[in-house]
Structure formats: structure tokens, C-alpha cells
Amino acid sequence: MMAPSMARAAPYAAMVIDARTGEVLHSRNADTRLHPASLTKMMTLYIAFDAIRRGEISLDTKVRISKHAASEPPSKLGLKSGQRIDFRYLIRAAAIKSANDAATAIGEALEGSEAAFARRMTRTAQALGMSRTTFKNAHGLTESGHLSTARDMTNLGRHLLFDFPEYYNLFSRKSEDAGVRQVNNTNRRLLNDYPGADGIKTGYTSAAGFNLVASAVRGNERVIATVFGGRSSAARNAKVAELLDLGFRRAPSSAPTTKPDTPDLVAVAEGGDPDLKGKTIRLVMAPSSSRRPTRRPGVAQPEMVVAEAEDVGVTRKAGAADELIVAAAPVPPPRPSGLAEQPASGTPGALQLEVVTRVSTSGGRHFGINVGKYGSKYEAERVLLKTALVEIGTLDEALRKVVTRQGGYEANFVGMTEDMAALACRRLEARKISCTTIGPS
């Protein structure tokens, strides 16, 4: 973020580590929860890099800029509401210029809203061991509860270096094309002045002071230093240079490189527990011990769905219980034999073979997605249920709807915004699930 030359005094904290091993070489107030300012964008970019790697989105995806993203205060790229821009340019603007509008647009492109993305940021932080970090937005402007520590941000810098080496060079670019204009690196003074410096991220707000996570390499040695609460950009840079020098003096000339452990980021993205991995479990989609209501005369008993974990992609850590029981709504029973197919439109008593399994409370949402056509309503309903379980993040508020068409039954999710429908399809296609968007009829 751009800032005045001086800031009021903010709490100071610092951390220096040997990037090769993670060994702490210096710390001061390293576990004090403080305002991270634009160091926040390190997590925004970490998630963006992971989403690209897993196929959730691509660098060439055209992102539609929302009114909310366009209205973010400076530092910003100057995006306009309704504008479409390649995802790669949003990444460049967030990493190099520290653009708030670009960071918000990244979050909305991946999770549909900045609030949902902030929750994903916090889940990712916890999975990475950043136990004292909570995110409330994608850019780092001061917000109640949006806090981190020098230790957590230093470790995040190390993860960026080792987990996404193919993207780390972004942080060393002094200038870059961001689609709508050329942008300059907010960290270019340190990059110019400190030998071996190659990133990574600056930050400033009046509440945070001048923050910086920086990395430098000399021969076989690499050091990461973090400062919170600098009083000016010049004072912050001088302090970081001092800490980097200290780190190089204390770091051994040779040390084995031990990469940090990376959690299951797929589980984190889906809102699950990153530790639940390693063993397949069976999902029994019915209560195991509750008593069923007495069946009324002449009414068929509804069937319950039993889904295998292979269908919904659920895994868990070895040693956990053998079964996970979750309740589900009963699937409509098969139509009794002899029941006629849907009469022609206008016939008295016509049966509408269109099943809506949720009540919509949203207004103005005229888009949806289709996840296939099936030979029976039962199968279409089953696919809708499985798909909703797999992609609960984007489909939780959509209607599940079966529509009768010539030749089969279409499984649709409707009542979505255009952007949410596009996001849901991208995420499903990344899981090899067929999906097409549906526009207003």
C-alpha cells in the first residue's frame, strides 16, 4: 500500500530465520498479534497460486470486477466495475503494486465473495501452522480481528518460497505489465539497495506502521527477515537490512535444506479439516439408531441414499472411526409402476415432472449450472446430492432442481449469480465433473 513518509508509532515486532531449515536466528515480540497490513496479500497470493496449480482457475481466466472490488481505496490498480481482466494481471498487481482492488477481485473470483475468501484464508493459515493469524479481508486494510504475528508472516514467506517456486520471482520484479497499465514494485528500494534481496512483500496502514517480509540469498545461504511497526519506509528498510545482516552472520555456511510440510490444500479449499486424509471411509446417509415414524397405510416407505466415499471424495486420517454417519434428506421414492408419463401441456391434472429440493430465498439470481442428463429422476437427484456435498462452498445456497427433458432428466443447480455459476463450474471441472452454465431463460 502507498503511504505517507512517516507514521505514528506502532507496536514493533521482528523475526529472522534461516530459510533453509526454518531455524529462528532472532525474534522480538514475534508472537504478538498485530495488524499485518498488506502482508495479508501474501496469503491471498498463496491461495491464488494453489488454485492455479490445482486447476480451480487459470492465469487466462477473465475475471469480472465487482462494484465492491472497484471501490477499494488505494493503493489500487484502478479497476472499473463490470470490467473483465485476466487473472494473471490481478496477481501481478497484488504482488507488485500491492493493489487492494486486485486482491479483492482475486478473492471474489475464487470464493464468490471476499468474506468467504477471508474464511478460506484463515483456514489455510491454520493448516500452515499460523496459529495466531485471523483474516477478515483479502487486502490488509485495518479491520477488527484482522491480525497476525511476525512469526506467522515469516513462516508464510518461507512457504511461498518453497511451495510455489515457479511464482516466487514475481516478488523480485521491479516493474510489470498489469493489463491496464505498468506498475512498480513497492519494495523496489530494498531490492535495489540490499545485495541478494529478491522479495517479498511490504505493507503499511496507520494502525500497523510500516511492515515488511524480506528474503535475501548469498551463496548457499538464504535468510528471511520480518519487521512490524516501522516508523517510515526508510527506517523499516534500514531495520530489515540490519536484521538480514544479523541473519547471515548467525546462519551456518552450509546446512541441509528442509522444506516445510505442506497440508492438504484441497481439503482446506473445500472447507474441511486438512488432517482428515490418508484413509477412505464410508458415508452412510441415514441415521443409525433413531426410530423411523410409523408408516401410514398405502404410503411407500422413502428410500435413503447410501453413498461411498469414492463418490464424494471424502478421506480421513488413519486411526479415526471406521464410519462417519451424516443425516440426509430422503430421496423421493420411485414412481409406482403404471403411473403415466407427463401428459401434454394443458392437459387437466398434468403432472409437472420437475422437482425442486430447496426453497430459494435469493432475489435477482437468474443463472445456474447443469451437471448432466440422466435416465431417471432418482439418478439425477442422487447426482445433485453428491455434487452439492463435493462443492458445498459454491453450491450451498443454490437450488437443486431436476427438469424433465426429452430423453432424460437434467440435474441443475439454479438461483445463482452469473459469477457464482461460472466459479462453480470451474471448480467442478477441476475435479473432472462435467458442468455447463445456464443463463436466464
C-alpha positions as CSV (number, residue, x, y, z in Angstrom):
1,M,0.0,0.0,0.0
2,M,1.2,3.5,-0.6
3,A,1.7,5.6,2.5
4,P,3.0,8.9,3.8
5,S,6.7,9.2,4.6
6,M,6.1,8.9,8.4
7,A,3.7,7.0,10.6
8,R,2.7,7.3,14.2
9,A,4.4,4.8,16.5
10,A,3.0,1.3,16.1
11,P,3.9,-1.8,18.1
12,Y,7.3,-3.2,17.0
13,A,8.0,-6.9,16.3
14,A,10.7,-8.7,14.4
15,M,11.7,-12.2,13.3
16,V,14.7,-13.6,11.4
17,I,15.0,-17.3,10.3
18,D,17.4,-19.4,8.2
19,A,15.1,-20.1,5.2
20,R,16.8,-23.5,4.5
21,T,16.0,-25.0,7.9
22,G,13.4,-22.7,9.5
23,E,15.7,-22.1,12.5
24,V,15.0,-18.9,14.4
25,L,18.0,-16.7,14.4
26,H,16.4,-13.6,16.1
27,S,13.0,-12.7,17.4
28,R,11.3,-9.9,19.3
29,N,7.6,-9.7,20.2
30,A,7.3,-12.4,17.4
31,D,4.1,-13.8,18.8
32,T,2.3,-10.5,19.5
33,R,-0.9,-10.2,17.4
34,L,-0.6,-7.1,15.3
35,H,-2.1,-5.5,12.2
36,P,-0.3,-7.2,9.2
37,A,-1.4,-4.5,6.6
38,S,-0.6,-5.6,3.1
39,L,1.5,-8.6,4.2
40,T,-2.0,-10.0,4.1
41,K,-1.7,-10.3,0.3
42,M,1.0,-12.9,0.8
43,M,-1.9,-15.3,1.8
44,T,-4.2,-14.0,-0.9
45,L,-1.4,-14.9,-3.5
46,Y,-0.5,-18.2,-1.8
47,I,-4.1,-19.3,-2.3
48,A,-4.2,-18.0,-5.8
49,F,-1.1,-19.9,-6.7
50,D,-2.5,-23.1,-5.3
51,A,-5.8,-22.6,-7.1
52,I,-4.0,-22.3,-10.4
53,R,-1.9,-25.3,-9.8
54,R,-5.0,-27.5,-9.0
55,G,-6.9,-26.2,-12.0
56,E,-9.5,-24.3,-9.9
57,I,-8.8,-21.3,-12.1
58,S,-6.3,-20.4,-14.8
59,L,-4.0,-17.4,-15.4
60,D,-6.1,-16.6,-18.5
61,T,-9.4,-16.7,-16.8
62,K,-11.3,-13.5,-17.4
63,V,-12.5,-12.1,-14.0
64,R,-15.4,-9.7,-13.8
65,I,-14.7,-6.9,-11.4
66,S,-17.4,-6.2,-8.9
67,K,-18.5,-2.9,-7.6
68,H,-17.1,-3.8,-4.2
69,A,-13.7,-4.6,-5.6
70,A,-13.6,-1.5,-7.8
71,S,-14.5,0.7,-4.7
72,E,-11.5,-0.4,-2.6
73,P,-9.3,2.5,-1.5
74,P,-5.7,3.0,-2.7
75,S,-3.3,1.6,-3.3
76,K,-5.1,0.2,-6.3
77,L,-4.8,-0.7,-9.9
78,G,-7.9,1.5,-10.9
79,L,-10.2,-1.3,-12.0
80,K,-13.8,-0.4,-13.0
81,S,-17.0,-2.2,-12.0
82,G,-18.0,-4.6,-14.7
83,Q,-14.6,-4.7,-16.3
84,R,-13.1,-8.1,-17.2
85,I,-9.4,-8.7,-16.8
86,D,-7.1,-11.7,-16.9
87,F,-6.4,-13.4,-13.6
88,R,-2.7,-13.1,-14.2
89,Y,-2.9,-9.3,-14.2
90,L,-4.7,-9.3,-10.8
91,I,-1.9,-11.5,-9.4
92,R,0.8,-9.1,-10.8
93,A,-1.0,-6.0,-9.4
94,A,-1.5,-7.6,-5.9
95,A,2.1,-8.9,-5.7
96,I,4.0,-6.0,-7.2
97,K,1.9,-2.8,-6.7
98,S,0.0,-4.2,-3.6
99,A,-3.3,-3.2,-5.2
100,N,-6.3,-3.5,-3.0
101,D,-8.8,-3.7,-5.8
102,A,-6.9,-6.6,-7.4
103,A,-6.6,-8.5,-4.1
104,T,-10.3,-8.3,-3.5
105,A,-11.1,-9.4,-7.1
106,I,-8.8,-12.4,-6.6
107,G,-10.8,-13.4,-3.5
108,E,-14.1,-12.9,-5.2
109,A,-13.0,-14.9,-8.3
110,L,-12.1,-17.9,-6.1
111,E,-14.8,-17.9,-3.5
112,G,-17.6,-15.7,-4.8
113,S,-17.3,-13.1,-2.0
114,E,-14.5,-11.5,-0.1
115,A,-15.9,-12.7,3.2
116,A,-15.9,-16.3,2.1
117,F,-12.4,-15.9,0.8
118,A,-11.2,-14.5,4.1
119,R,-12.6,-17.6,5.8
120,R,-10.6,-19.7,3.4
121,M,-7.5,-17.6,4.1
122,T,-7.9,-18.3,7.9
123,R,-8.4,-22.0,7.3
124,T,-5.2,-22.0,5.2
125,A,-3.3,-20.1,7.8
126,Q,-4.3,-22.6,10.5
127,A,-3.3,-25.5,8.2
128,L,0.1,-23.9,7.7
129,G,0.6,-23.6,11.4
130,M,-0.1,-19.9,11.6
131,S,-2.0,-20.4,14.8
132,R,-2.2,-16.7,15.8
133,T,-3.5,-15.3,12.5
134,T,-7.1,-14.4,11.6
135,F,-8.0,-12.8,8.3
136,K,-11.1,-10.7,7.6
137,N,-10.3,-9.4,4.1
138,A,-8.0,-10.1,1.1
139,H,-6.0,-6.9,1.1
140,G,-5.0,-6.0,4.7
141,L,-6.7,-2.7,5.3
142,T,-7.4,-2.4,9.1
143,E,-10.4,-4.3,10.3
144,S,-11.4,-5.6,13.7
145,G,-10.0,-9.1,14.3
146,H,-7.7,-9.0,11.2
147,L,-4.4,-9.8,13.0
148,S,-1.2,-11.8,12.6
149,T,2.3,-12.1,14.1
150,A,5.9,-11.6,12.9
151,R,6.4,-15.4,13.4
152,D,3.3,-16.3,11.3
153,M,4.2,-14.0,8.5
154,T,7.8,-15.1,8.4
155,N,6.7,-18.7,8.1
156,L,4.2,-17.8,5.4
157,G,7.0,-16.1,3.4
158,R,9.0,-19.4,3.7
159,H,6.0,-21.4,2.4
160,L,5.7,-19.1,-0.6
161,L,9.4,-19.6,-1.4
162,F,9.3,-23.4,-1.1
163,D,5.7,-24.3,-2.0
164,F,5.5,-22.1,-5.2
165,P,9.0,-21.5,-6.5
166,E,7.6,-21.1,-10.0
167,Y,5.8,-17.9,-8.9
168,Y,8.2,-16.5,-6.3
169,N,10.1,-14.5,-8.9
170,L,7.0,-12.2,-9.1
171,F,8.1,-10.6,-5.8
172,S,11.5,-9.6,-7.3
173,R,10.1,-7.8,-10.4
174,K,10.7,-4.1,-10.1
175,S,8.1,-3.2,-12.7
176,E,5.5,-5.3,-14.6
177,D,2.6,-5.0,-17.0
178,A,-0.7,-5.4,-15.1
179,G,-3.0,-5.3,-18.1
180,V,-4.4,-1.8,-17.7
181,R,-1.0,-0.2,-17.0
182,Q,2.5,-0.7,-15.9
183,V,3.0,-1.0,-12.1
184,N,6.1,-0.5,-10.0
185,N,7.2,-2.7,-7.0
186,T,6.5,-1.2,-3.6
187,N,9.7,-2.9,-2.4
188,R,12.0,-1.7,-5.2
189,R,14.2,0.4,-2.9
190,L,15.2,-2.7,-0.8
191,L,15.6,-4.7,-4.0
192,N,17.9,-2.1,-5.4
193,D,19.9,-1.3,-2.2
194,Y,20.4,-4.7,-0.5
195,P,22.7,-7.2,-2.2
196,G,20.9,-10.5,-2.7
197,A,17.4,-9.2,-1.8
198,D,14.8,-10.9,-4.1
199,G,11.4,-10.2,-2.3
200,I,8.9,-10.4,-0.9
201,K,6.2,-8.0,0.5
202,T,5.7,-4.6,2.0
203,G,2.7,-3.3,4.0
204,Y,1.5,0.0,5.5
205,T,-1.5,1.3,7.4
206,S,-1.6,3.9,10.2
207,A,-2.5,1.2,12.7
208,A,0.2,-1.2,11.6
209,G,3.1,1.1,10.7
210,F,5.5,0.1,8.0
211,N,5.8,-3.7,7.7
212,L,8.0,-5.9,5.5
213,V,8.8,-9.5,5.0
214,A,12.1,-9.7,3.0
215,S,14.2,-12.5,1.8
216,A,17.8,-12.4,0.5
217,V,20.3,-15.0,-0.7
218,R,24.1,-15.1,-0.6
219,G,25.8,-18.2,-1.9
220,N,24.2,-21.2,-0.2
221,E,22.6,-19.2,2.5
222,R,19.1,-17.7,2.5
223,V,17.6,-15.6,5.2
224,I,14.1,-14.3,5.8
225,A,13.5,-11.2,8.0
226,T,10.3,-9.6,9.1
227,V,9.6,-6.2,10.7
228,F,6.2,-4.9,12.0
229,G,5.8,-1.3,13.1
230,G,8.4,0.6,11.3
231,R,8.1,4.4,11.6
232,S,8.9,5.1,7.9
233,S,9.6,3.2,4.8
234,A,13.3,4.2,5.0
235,A,13.5,3.3,8.7
236,R,11.8,0.0,8.0
237,N,14.2,-0.8,5.2
238,A,17.2,0.0,7.3
239,K,16.0,-2.2,10.1
240,V,15.3,-5.1,7.7
241,A,18.8,-4.7,6.2
242,E,20.2,-4.8,9.7
243,L,18.3,-8.0,10.5
244,L,19.3,-9.7,7.3
245,D,22.9,-8.9,8.1
246,L,22.4,-10.4,11.5
247,G,20.8,-13.5,9.9
248,F,23.7,-14.1,7.5
249,R,26.2,-13.7,10.4
250,R,24.3,-16.3,12.5
251,A,23.3,-18.7,9.8
252,P,25.8,-21.6,9.2
253,S,27.7,-21.5,5.9
254,S,26.2,-24.9,5.0
255,A,23.0,-26.5,6.1
256,P,20.6,-29.1,4.7
257,T,17.5,-27.6,3.1
258,T,14.4,-29.0,4.8
259,K,11.2,-27.9,3.0
260,P,8.3,-27.0,5.3
261,D,5.4,-29.5,5.4
262,T,2.5,-28.6,3.1
263,P,-1.0,-29.5,4.2
264,D,-3.8,-31.0,2.1
265,L,-4.8,-27.7,0.4
266,V,-7.7,-29.4,-1.4
267,A,-9.4,-30.1,1.9
268,V,-8.7,-26.6,3.1
269,A,-10.2,-25.1,-0.1
270,E,-13.3,-27.2,0.4
271,G,-13.7,-26.0,4.0
272,G,-12.7,-29.3,5.5
273,D,-10.1,-30.5,8.0
274,P,-6.7,-30.7,6.3
275,D,-5.7,-33.5,8.7
276,L,-8.5,-35.8,7.6
277,K,-6.5,-37.6,4.9
278,G,-5.0,-41.0,4.4
279,K,-7.9,-43.4,4.6
280,T,-11.2,-43.8,2.8
281,I,-14.4,-44.0,4.9
282,R,-17.9,-45.0,4.0
283,L,-20.7,-42.4,4.3
284,V,-24.0,-43.9,5.4
285,M,-26.5,-41.2,4.6
286,A,-29.1,-42.1,7.2
287,P,-29.5,-42.1,11.0
288,S,-28.1,-45.3,12.5
289,S,-30.2,-45.6,15.6
290,S,-33.2,-43.1,15.5
291,R,-36.6,-44.7,15.3
292,R,-38.5,-44.1,12.0
293,P,-42.0,-42.8,12.0
294,T,-44.8,-45.3,11.7
295,R,-45.7,-45.8,8.0
296,R,-49.2,-44.7,7.1
297,P,-51.4,-47.2,5.2
298,G,-50.9,-47.0,1.4
299,V,-47.8,-44.8,1.5
300,A,-44.5,-46.2,0.3
301,Q,-41.5,-46.1,2.7
302,P,-39.0,-43.5,1.4
303,E,-35.6,-44.8,0.5
304,M,-32.4,-43.3,1.9
305,V,-29.2,-42.7,-0.1
306,V,-26.1,-44.7,0.8
307,A,-23.0,-43.1,-0.9
308,E,-19.5,-44.5,-0.9
309,A,-16.6,-42.1,-0.1
310,E,-15.3,-42.7,-3.6
311,D,-18.4,-40.9,-4.9
312,V,-17.9,-37.8,-2.9
313,G,-14.2,-37.7,-2.4
314,V,-14.1,-37.8,1.4
315,T,-10.9,-39.1,3.1
316,R,-9.8,-39.2,6.7
317,K,-6.8,-39.7,8.8
318,A,-5.8,-43.3,9.6
319,G,-6.9,-44.3,13.1
320,A,-10.2,-42.4,13.1
321,A,-13.6,-44.2,13.4
322,D,-14.4,-46.6,10.6
323,E,-17.7,-44.8,9.6
324,L,-19.0,-41.3,9.6
325,I,-22.7,-41.0,9.9
326,V,-24.5,-37.9,8.5
327,A,-28.2,-37.3,8.0
328,A,-29.6,-36.5,4.6
329,A,-33.0,-35.6,3.2
330,P,-34.9,-38.7,1.9
331,V,-34.8,-39.1,-1.8
332,P,-38.3,-39.2,-3.4
333,P,-39.3,-42.9,-3.9
334,P,-39.5,-44.4,-7.4
335,R,-42.8,-43.7,-9.1
336,P,-45.2,-46.7,-8.7
337,S,-45.5,-48.8,-11.8
338,G,-48.3,-47.9,-14.1
339,L,-48.1,-44.2,-13.4
340,A,-48.3,-42.5,-16.8
341,E,-45.6,-40.2,-18.1
342,Q,-46.2,-36.5,-18.1
343,P,-49.3,-35.6,-20.1
344,A,-49.0,-33.0,-22.8
345,S,-49.0,-29.3,-21.7
346,G,-52.5,-28.1,-20.9
347,T,-54.0,-31.5,-20.1
348,P,-56.1,-31.3,-16.9
349,G,-54.3,-32.9,-14.0
350,A,-50.9,-32.8,-15.7
351,L,-48.0,-33.9,-13.5
352,Q,-45.1,-31.5,-13.6
353,L,-42.0,-33.8,-13.5
354,E,-39.9,-31.0,-12.1
355,V,-38.6,-31.4,-8.6
356,V,-37.3,-28.5,-6.6
357,T,-35.4,-29.8,-3.5
358,R,-34.7,-26.4,-1.9
359,V,-36.7,-23.2,-1.5
360,S,-34.9,-20.2,-2.9
361,T,-34.7,-17.1,-0.7
362,S,-32.4,-15.1,-3.1
363,G,-33.6,-12.5,-5.5
364,G,-32.2,-11.5,-8.8
365,R,-30.2,-14.7,-9.3
366,H,-31.1,-15.9,-12.8
367,F,-28.2,-18.2,-13.6
368,G,-27.4,-21.8,-12.8
369,I,-25.3,-24.8,-13.8
370,N,-26.1,-28.2,-15.4
371,V,-24.3,-31.3,-14.2
372,G,-25.7,-33.8,-16.7
373,K,-28.8,-35.6,-18.0
374,Y,-29.8,-39.0,-16.5
375,G,-32.2,-41.8,-17.2
376,S,-34.3,-41.4,-14.1
377,K,-35.3,-38.7,-11.6
378,Y,-33.7,-40.8,-8.8
379,E,-30.3,-40.8,-10.5
380,A,-30.5,-37.1,-11.2
381,E,-31.4,-36.4,-7.6
382,R,-28.5,-38.6,-6.4
383,V,-26.0,-36.8,-8.6
384,L,-27.2,-33.4,-7.3
385,L,-26.8,-34.5,-3.7
386,K,-23.3,-35.9,-4.4
387,T,-22.3,-32.8,-6.3
388,A,-23.6,-30.5,-3.5
389,L,-21.5,-32.4,-1.0
390,V,-18.4,-32.2,-3.1
391,E,-18.7,-28.5,-3.9
392,I,-20.5,-27.1,-0.8
393,G,-18.6,-23.9,-0.9
394,T,-20.3,-22.5,-4.1
395,L,-23.5,-24.6,-4.2
396,D,-24.7,-24.3,-0.6
397,E,-27.2,-21.5,-1.5
398,A,-28.3,-22.8,-4.9
399,L,-31.5,-24.7,-5.6
400,R,-31.2,-28.3,-6.6
401,K,-33.6,-28.9,-9.4
402,V,-34.5,-31.8,-11.7
403,V,-36.0,-30.9,-15.0
404,T,-37.7,-33.4,-17.4
405,R,-36.5,-33.1,-20.9
406,Q,-36.9,-35.3,-23.9
407,G,-34.6,-38.3,-23.4
408,G,-34.0,-37.9,-19.7
409,Y,-33.8,-35.8,-16.6
410,E,-31.5,-32.8,-16.2
411,A,-29.7,-32.2,-12.9
412,N,-29.4,-28.5,-12.4
413,F,-28.4,-26.0,-9.7
414,V,-30.3,-22.7,-10.2
415,G,-30.8,-19.4,-8.4
416,M,-27.2,-18.3,-8.8
417,T,-25.5,-15.2,-9.9
418,E,-23.6,-15.3,-13.2
419,D,-20.2,-15.1,-11.5
420,M,-21.1,-17.7,-8.9
421,A,-22.3,-20.1,-11.6
422,A,-19.0,-19.6,-13.6
423,L,-17.0,-20.2,-10.4
424,A,-18.9,-23.3,-9.5
425,C,-18.3,-24.8,-13.0
426,R,-14.6,-24.0,-12.9
427,R,-14.3,-25.8,-9.6
428,L,-16.3,-28.8,-10.7
429,E,-14.4,-29.1,-13.9
430,A,-11.2,-29.1,-11.9
431,R,-12.5,-32.2,-10.2
432,K,-13.3,-33.8,-13.6
433,I,-17.0,-33.3,-13.1
434,S,-18.9,-32.2,-16.3
435,C,-20.6,-28.8,-15.9
436,T,-22.2,-26.2,-18.1
437,T,-23.6,-22.8,-17.1
438,I,-27.2,-21.9,-17.7
439,G,-28.3,-18.4,-18.5
440,P,-31.6,-16.6,-17.8
441,S,-34.5,-18.2,-19.8
